[in-house]
Amino acid sequence: MERLPLTIMINFLSLLIIIAVAVPIGVLSAVYKDSLFDKATTVLVFIGFAVPTFWLALLLMDWLGVKLGCLPVFGIKSIDHEYLSGPAKVLDIARHLVLPVTVSTIASLAGISRYVHQNMVQTLREPFVLACRSRGLPQRLVIYRHCLRNALLPVITILGLSLPGLISGGVIFESIFAIPGTGRLFFASVMARDYPVIMAMLVLGAVLTLLGNFLADIGYALADPRIRYPKNAA
């Protein structure tokens, strides 16, 4: 219970940033397919996907933490955290979270954006899109109300299955940044053969996996009217 809130906060912030950044990139690169924006974003997201997490973390620590000295490179609080005021404490924790959240976000940004891009490209070729445009609907309405809901179906599945990652965390970046999260706890428990903690983590991960599948099914029903059934259906 001491480690879980911190890991959930870091991974939840990363998930929000991934959705806020990856979905618009995937949509715009699909709408403007083969344009300079599409090619540039494709190169950038695949570079981010190919860069090893530990190497990226070390580069950011050396550049932003050591050379520029603008961000802390380890832990979640400063040494004088207890003597700071309320707003200063929040700012101190936020500064410590910048590097871990950034590393965690870049690793998953490419996958989500490519899923959205590929599904948007296929959806834009569907007959109903041509029918919407022939009726004179605005381009923004066609893309964001009709096409995006269909393109997000695989992404909903991925997000549902990523729910167990909220507690497992990133063992690599938690170890590099010395963050006392559950990922680091799980690794230490395995190395120390602390079986009660290992079994508790596995059981909690299994529960979150089932919960993620359930939430993904609900998201499917909200995004795709075709799989909704009437109340009086047999």
Summary of the structure (lengths in Angstrom):
residues: 234
radius of gyration: 21.1
end to end distance: 45.0
largest distance: 67.1
contacts: 688
relative contact order: 0.13
helix: 78%
strand: 0%
